[in-house]
Amino acid sequence: MRRALGLLIAAAVCAQGAWCAPWLDEQSIRRLVVMEDVAAAPLLAEQIGWLEPGGIVVSGWERWPDQPALVCFDCHGLGLPQAPRPLSFFPFFALSPSCDRLAHWRRPAEQEQAGGQLMAVDLPSRTAAPLGEPASFASAGPLVMLADGTVIASYQSEGGDSVLVKVSPEGAQQTLAEFGQEVCEGLALEPEGSAAAGGAAAVQPQGTYVLARCAGEQRHCYRIDVAAGVWAEVEPQRCELHDPLRAGLPIGVRLDSEDGLVRDVGGAPARGAAAAQTQGGAEEMLLATEVQAACSWPGASAIIYADAGGLGLVSLTGRIKRHLWGAQRASGARAHKLAWSPDGVYVAHCYQREHTGAVRRAALGTEEVKVRLNLPAESRIKPTDRVWVAPRFRFDEQGRVIEPVWETLKALLRVQQVAQAEEGFVADTVSEGIEGGVVERLTGSNRAPRGTDSHVAIGDASRPPTAWVQTFTAEPLPELRAWVQGETVVGTLLSVVVTRRRLMAPG
């Protein structure tokens, strides 16, 4: 039952299209870190919904399966009704595109009764009211909310059919569609002008459409005209484009049965990643292994995933793969759900420990690492040169440096400027490696030395301040040396300056 309920959840993403997030290109992806990671809710999460800026609505269980809960964390003046506490409900909800209303299924007061009641919650006033009439059914399903407050809700009838109903803000109710002997796994609004199968641009006629992903003996994708109440089965890829169950994973990327994060590259050569042949002969790229959960969003050329080591990130090309420093995971728990906020700034990572769980919210930032070097006088270092940092090097018979021992490599730097010094040259460089953890490799720790860092934080008396910028200087490890590519000498590292900046939602 636990697994079946998990399959039924449709993740609510608020204000899709309204949050115009910046594009995270490869240069930004390779510098991502976690600026701040906080506990959001002590729940075994089933559904995550986002409010601006960074607020989370979580449905799930304080203890599965008999202690359901609905929690609003860091919701900036919005909230859920405080009394009576909404304990008796199904783990499905929908947020309005304006993020000020929420709808969810509530169980009958008498638990032995079948069916449920739709509830509408006004988040600014924290009040709730019934929406439409109670319905009799075997189990509730996911739902979506339109801009005018209309709710499209699904449930499984006592006879086993999947039923979609439309309920207006005034409570008028009608049946939109029935799919025989199927279970509705997810609902999503289809944005106007969304791409049709094959990537061709499609201009939608006037109207609002809902995509329903249902499963019986096979999975089907249905497209329902909300106004006309007509529906048709469409190609499965259409559902994949907007399927909340996929947590934003791009088409062609999936978690396989052995917890590998795999991308179909359609026969293209796999660069920087292992490739494997499927039974059908199509070539695939293995992006990451031992993955517990994964997510992405349309503005990113990368996927964030969770494994036993915490949060990791891999680019869709497979060239960049790194763990995100600064993220914390729940002790003794396994990650089971990730959600990347529509503005690209936050990631919710959710954990399960037997019948309980934990939800954390990570705020993303970028990290810039600058290293000052001292090179001997015979060096011919110049701006734009590449510099490799390592503790060990290979030498020729004359004792001249040939190259680093690549297995001991710690960092790749790019020279920005060079100045003459009393003994040789001083060069300012910036890290451009694609793996995370460069600060720890250069200094022995990713954290700032005690009392040496500076912060820019903004907040007021009603809530903790938000850290926007952190800067610190650290001493490099004494055994490290710097080799300018193509030269025969090495220099020393003088200092490491780290600047971390929080990603900002577009304004």
N, C-alpha and C positions, 0 to 999 in steps of 0.2 A: 504493500500500500504506500509506503514511504516513497519508493521509486516511482510509482505511478503518479502520485501527487506532484513529484518534482518535474515530471514530463509535461504536466498540464500548465505550468506557470508561464505566463507571458510577461516579460519584463516591461514595466511602464517607463517610457522615456518622455519626459515632459518637454513640450515646445520644440519638437523636431522641426528643423527648418527655420525656426525663429531665433535659435541660438546660432549665430553666424560665427562658427569657431575658426581660428586661424589654421592654416595648413601646416602640419608638422612635417617638414622635409627631412631628408636624411641627415643633414647637418645638425638639426635640432634633436632628432631622435638619438644620435650618438652621444648627446650630452645630458640626457634626461636623468634626473635623480628625484628622490622623494624629499621634499622640503619639510613636511610635517605629516605625521601619521597618528591618528587619534582613534580611541574606541568610540564607536557610534551607537551600538546597541548589543546587549547580551542575548541575542536571538539566533536561532537556527533559521536563517533567512530563506524565503521562497521567492520573494519578488522585491525588486529595488526600483524606486521612482525618484527622479531628480527634480529639485526645486532650485531656482536661481537665488543666490549664487552658492552652490555646493550643498544645499540642504538635501537630506535624504528621508524618504518615506520607506519604511521597511515593514513587510508583512512576514510572519513566520511563527515560530513557537519559542516560548521560554523553555518549554520542554515538550518534545514531540511524543505523542500526538494529541495530548489532552490539555495543553496550556497555550492556546493561540494568542498572538499579540500583534498589535499594529502600533508602530512607533514612528514619531517624527523627530529627527535629529537636526539641530542647527538650522531651524526652519525660518528664522528671521521674521518674527511676528506672526507667522502662520502656525497652526497647530491642529490637533485632534481633540474631540470632546474629552473632557477630563472625568466627567461623571454622567451616567454610569460608564465604567471602563468597558470598552468594546471587546470583551473576551470571547463572546459567542459569535464567531464569524468564520467564513471560508477564506483561505489565503489568496484571494484575488482582489485586485483593486485597479482603478484607472484614474489618471489625473487628467484634468482639462488642459488644453494647450496653453491657457493663460496661467496655469499652476495655482488657481485659487479655489478649485473645487475637486473633490475626490468622490468616487463611487465605489462601493464594495458590497459583497454579499454578506448578509447576516443570517445566522441560523435561527430557527424558531426558538421561542422561549423554552418550549418543552423539547428536550433533546431527542426524544423518541420519534418526534414528528419528522416526516420527510420534507424536503423543499427548503425555501429560504426567502428572504426579503431583500430587495435592493435598497441601499441606503445612500443618500446624497449628503456629503459633508461640506459645509462652507468653511474653508480653512482660516480665513481672516477672523471670523467670529467664533470658530470652534464649536459650531452647532451642527447637529445631524437631524435628518428627517427622512421618513420612508419615501421611496420613489416607486410609484406604480403599486400594483397589487402583489401580495405574496404569491409565490409560484410553487407548485408541487413538482418535485423532480428527485432523481436518485442522487445526483451529485452536481455541484456548481462548476462552472468553467470560467475562463478568462473573459475580460471585458475591455472595451475602449470607450472614451468619451469624446464627443465632437465639440467644436468651438462654441456652439449654442447651448451646451449642457445636455444634449441628447446622449443617451447611453446605449451602446450595443452590447448585449450580454449573452453569454452562452451557458447552456446547461445540458446535462444528459438526462433524458426522460426516463421514467421508470421502465419503459419498454426498450431502452437502449439506444434510441435515436439521439443525435446531436441537434439541439434546437437553438436558433438565434432569435432574440427578441429585440425590438427597438422601443425604448421608453423615453418619452419627451420630458423636458423639465417640469411640465405640468402634470406628469403622471400618466398620460395617454400611452397605451401599450399595444403593440401589434407584433405578430410573428413575421420575421423576415425570411427565414429559410429553415428547412429541416433536412438533415442528412442521415439516411438510414443506417443504423447499427455502426455508427462511427463516434469517436470521441474528439472533441475540439481541443487541440493541443495549444493553439495560439491564435490571437487576433491582432491585426495591425491595420491602421489606416493607410491607404495607398495615396501618397502625395500626388498632386496634379503634375503632369509632365514627367513622371517617373519613367525610367528606362524599361522597355519591354525586353523579352527574352532575346538574347543575341546582342544586346547593347544598343539597339536602334532607338533613337529618341521617339517617344510616343506622346502626342498631344492629346490629353484626356478631354473628352466632352464634358460639358458642365455637369456637375454632380459630385457626390461624395461616395467613395467606394471603400469597402472593407475587405481585406483578405483573410480568409480562414484556412488554417492548416488543420486538417482532420485526419484521423487514423482509424482504420478498421482492419480488414485483411491487408490492405495497402494504404499508403498515405496519398492524400489528395489535396489539391489547392483550389479553393473556390473564391470567386470574386463577386461580391454582392453590391448591387446598387442600392444605397440606403434609402434614396427618395422613392424609387420605383418599386423596390422590394423584389427585384428580379436578380437571379444569380446564374453563374455558369462556371463550369470547371475550366481552369486555365493551366498552363504549363507550370510544373513544380518550381521552376527557377524564378517565376514571378513572386511566389511566396518567400523564396529564399532572400530576395532583395530587401524585404522588409520584415523578416521573421524575427520577432523579439527573442525567441528561444536560442538563436544563434549568437546573441550578445554582440552583434555588430561584426562578426567575422566576415571577411570578404567572401564572395562567391569563389568556390574552388579551394577554400581552406577549411579543414575540419580536424576534430580530435578523433583519432581512430580508436579501435577497440583496445589497443595496447598503450593508450595514453601518449601517443605520439602526435605532435602538431604537424600536420601534413598539408602541403600545397600542391595542387595539380598544376604542372607547368606545361602541359600539352605537348610534350616532346621537346621543349626548349632545354638547352643545357643547364644543369643546376650549378650555379656559381656559389662557392663558399658553403655548400651544404651537401650532405649525403643524398644520393638519389636512389630510388628503388623502383622496380618495375611492378605494376599491379597485374592482376590476372588478365585484365583487358588490354595490356600492353602499353597503356598511357604512362608517361614518365611523371614521377612525383618528386617533390623536394621535401626532405625531412627537416623542418624548421627547428624543432625542439623535442626532447624526449622526457619521459616521466612527468608529463604535464598533468596537473590536477584540474585546472580550469583555465579559460582564456577569454579575452574580449578584445574588441577594437572599436573604432568609430570612423566614419567616412573621411574625416579630415586628416587621418594619420596613415602613413605608409608603413606602419608597424603594428604588431600585436603584443599586448601585455599578457603574460601568463603567470600562473603560480605553480611552483614545484616545492619540493621539500626544503629548498634553500631560501624561499621567500618569493618575491615578485621578480620576474625577469621580463626582458623585452627582446623581440626579434623583428628585424625588418622583413618585409615581404620578399625581398631578394635573397634573404638568408645571409647577406654580407655582414650585418650587424647583429650581434647577439651578446647581451650583457645582463647582469643582474642590477636591479635598481637599488642603489644604496639608500638607506634611510627608512625602508619599509620594515614593519614589524609583523610577525605572524603570531597567531594564537598558539600558545604552548600546547603540545600534545594533540593538535587538531589537524585535520586535512582540509585544504581549501576546496570548496565545492561550487562557488559562484563568484564571478567578477563582473563589474559593470563600470564602463568608462563614461564619464559625464558628457553630455552633448557639447559642452564648451571646451572639452579637452583638458580641463584643469585638474579634475579629481578622478580617483579610481576607488570604488568600493570593493573591498575584498572580504569575502565571507567564509567562515570556517565551521566545521562540524566536529563535535566531540561526542560520539555516541548519540544521545537524544537531546543534546543541547548544542549551542553554537555561539559564535561571536561575529560581529560585523565591525570592520574598521574602515576609516576613510583616509586615503592618502592624497595629499596635495602635491602636484608635480612641479618641478622646477628644472632649470638648466644649470650646469656646472661648468665654469671656465677655470682651467688650471694653467697658470703661467709659471714658468721656471726660468730663473736667471742662472746663466752659465759663465764659467771662466775658462777660456780656451788658451792654449799656449801660443806664443808669438808666431810659430811656424804654421799655424792654422790659416786657411784661406776662407774661413767662414763668411757667408754673405746672406742677406735677407732671402727668404723663401727656401733656404736649404733645409733638408730633412736631418733630424738628429735622433739617434737611437740611444736609449738609456738602458744600461745593463750593469751587473756587477762583474761579469766575466767576458773576456774577449779572446779571439784567436790571433796569433802573431805569425809573421814569416820568419825566415832564418836570421834576418837582420834585426829582429825585435820590433818591427813595425806592425801596427794594428792592421789586420785584414778585415775583420768584421766581428760583431758580437757573437757570443754563444747564444744562438737564437732561443734556445730553451729557457734562458735566464732573462729574456727581455722584459723590461718593466714599463716602458713608455715610448711613444713616438711623438716627437716634437717638431714644430715648424718654426723656423727663425723669423722673427718680426723685425728686429733692428739689431745693429752691431755697433759697439763703441770701442775705441782704442783705450786700453788701460795701461797702468805702469808695467804690468807683466802680462802681455798678450792682449786678449780681447774679452770684453764682457758682452754677452748676447742675451737678449730677451726673447723667449720662445713661448709658444702656446701648445698645449697638448692637442693632438688631433687623432689619437687612437680610437678604435671603435669598441673597445671593451671597457666596461665600468670598473670601478675600484682603483683608478690610477693614483688617487691621492694616498691610499693605503700602501700601494706598491712603492711609491716614492718616499713616503714619510713614516710608514709603519702603522698609521691609523687614518681612518676616514674622518675622524672627529677633530675639531679644533683643539689645539693645546689649551689647557686651562688658562683662562684670563687673557687670551690673546685675540679673541675674535670680536667683531663688532656686528651689531644687528640693526636693521631698520624694520621696526614693527609698528603697526598701526592698529588701534583699537579704542574702545571706550569703556566706561565703567560697567556696562551691562554684560560684557563678554570678554574673553581673553583676547589679547592682541594677536594679530596675524603677522607672522614673520615673512617679510617680503624679500629682504636681501641679507645674506650672511657673508662676511669677508674675514679671512684669517691668513696669517703667514706661519709656515711651519718649516722646521729644519729638515733637509733631506737626509736620508740614510747615508752614513759616511762611506759605505762600500760602493756606492753607485758612481758610475762614470758616464760621460756623454761622448758619443762618437758621431762626428759629422760624416754623412754618407760620402764615400769616395776618398776620405782622408786616411792618414796613417798614424794619427795621434788622437788622444782622448783628453777631455777636459773634466772639470769638477762642477758639481751643482752647488750653487750658493744659497738659493732660497726657493721655496715653493709658495705661491700666492694663490689662494682658492677663493673664488667668488661664486656664490649660489644665488640664483634669482628665481623667485616664484613665477610660474606661468600666470599670465593675466588673461582673464576672459575679455573678449572684445567688448567695447563699450558703447 
